[in-house]
Amino acid sequence: MSSKLHCVKLNDGHFIPALGFGTYKPKEVPKSKSLEAAHLAIDVGYRHIDTASAYQVEEEIGQAIQSKIKAGVVKREDMFITTKLWCSCFRTEMVRPALEKSLKNLQLDYVDLFLIHYPVPIKSSVDESPLDEKGKFLLDTVDFCDTWEMLEKCKDAGLVKSIGVSNFNHKQLERLLNKPGLKYKPVCNQVECHLYLNQSKLLDYCKSKDIVLVAYGALGTQRYKEWVDQNSPVLLDDPILCDVAKKNKRSPALIALRYLFQRGVVPLAQSFKENEMRENLQVFEFQLSPEDMKTLDGLNKNFRYLSAEFLADHPEYPFSEEY
Ligand SMILES: NC(=O)c1ccc[n+]([C@@H]2O[C@H](COP(=O)([O-])OP(=O)(O)OC[C@H]3O[C@@H](n4cnc5c(N)ncnc54)[C@H](OP(=O)(O)O)[C@@H]3O)[C@@H](O)[C@H]2O)c1
């Protein structure tokens, strides 16, 4: 990253832009929308893009980045690109090939951040996540500490600048941090975090270990039918959030993002709409008072939109712990 403006320093000395653009898309949305959105996101000023092999849009994200580099809009070093290792590639011999496949899709020599997507291994296969006869994933037994060693090797090989985890609870982080021979600490833990699940305990734990908490679902998720209960509360319609928004003359989405930023969290925000993309970048332009922060703290109800039930049978399922 060339600009340090609105960036957060990671524990390995690199900087992460304090707002990221999310690229998950539900199955029914065509990939062309992801390509268009990534073009727009870079044009309006996003420099931190969050993707994953599991989202199946790395090629589109790569095309958008390359075309913006060719057009002189950005340089590679201006961009901060995150991708993730899917659960079916935990076996040590599969990690680097999986990363190399992501790099090829993204048309990049390196990514800025590479994450273990979940602490739960699924039976191995580079291209698929095998299902049992009931349509559930076949779970595996690889220890994520062994997988981590391969991420460390990928960093040493220059294929990634920083390495981290996603969806780890504090006990799993603790186990990784206490791993004998640990070479690099995870720089971040990317987890669901928003006004209804403010993650105060996990955030305190991460801060105490110099690990950045990156928030997904910061706006209450896209409410994709496949994964989110359609009866769950709509975060951005919350009446108290809407009152705070009115008082501050900002939208509920901006208040939801600013609340996280002021607590030292790096939020991700997804949108396919240019006006929303532009609006979300205003997160750095205003401040919430301590009273408003307290009011917003009161909205927490430890409510999770994405409980990853498909992994719930595994002993490493992360969301049975309080935090
Ligand atoms: N590590 C993991 O396991 C994991 C899991 C889930 C997600 N993620 C990452 O986190 C990213 C963000 O999560 P997410 O995609 O579920 O959704 P999100 O960012 O919480 O919410 C996206 C939704 O908010 C709406 N929105 C955005 N800006 C708005 C604004 N200014 N005003 C009103 N509405 C606005 C969008 O509406 P429109 O439809 O109108 O654009 C979209 O439906 C993902 O894309 C992905 O990169 C990671």
The ligand as a Gaussian input file, in Angstrom:
#p B3LYP/6-31G(d) Opt

LIG

0 1
 N      -15.185000     -14.612000       5.974000
 C      -16.409000     -15.008000       5.792000
 O      -16.804000     -16.121000       6.161000
 C      -17.389000     -14.065000       5.127000
 C      -18.769000     -14.347000       5.187000
 C      -19.638000     -13.450000       4.581000
 C      -19.162000     -12.322000       3.941000
 N      -17.816000     -12.090000       3.874000
 C      -17.281000     -10.894000       3.154000
 O      -17.903000      -9.733000       3.694000
 C      -18.508000      -8.995000       2.640000
 C      -19.677000      -8.189000       3.163000
 O      -20.742000      -9.008000       3.642000
 P      -22.090000      -9.150000       2.829000
 O      -21.758000      -9.180000       1.388000
 O      -22.906000     -10.256000       3.369000
 O      -22.947000      -7.891000       3.115000
 P      -22.932000      -6.484000       3.872000
 O      -21.775000      -5.673000       3.433000
 O      -23.181000      -6.695000       5.326000
 O      -24.288000      -5.888000       3.287000
 C      -24.499000      -5.742000       1.939000
 C      -25.917000      -5.202000       1.752000
 O      -25.991000      -3.887000       2.265000
 C      -26.606000      -3.057000       1.310000
 N      -25.931000      -1.747000       1.330000
 C      -24.634000      -1.480000       1.105000
 N      -24.396000      -0.161000       1.221000
 C      -25.569000       0.425000       1.522000
 C      -25.970000       1.752000       1.752000
 N      -25.106000       2.750000       1.714000
 N      -27.274000       1.980000       2.035000
 C      -28.171000       0.981000       2.082000
 N      -27.855000      -0.306000       1.876000
 C      -26.565000      -0.582000       1.596000
 C      -26.417000      -3.734000      -0.030000
 O      -27.530000      -3.420000      -0.753000
 P      -27.677000      -3.466000      -2.365000
 O      -28.165000      -4.817000      -2.663000
 O      -28.724000      -2.427000      -2.538000
 O      -26.397000      -3.092000      -2.984000
 C      -26.296000      -5.212000       0.336000
 O      -27.544000      -5.851000       0.214000
 C      -18.839000     -10.062000       1.605000
 O      -19.171000      -9.529000       0.356000
 C      -17.584000     -10.881000       1.659000
 O      -16.543000     -10.240000       0.939000
 C      -16.932000     -12.937000       4.477000

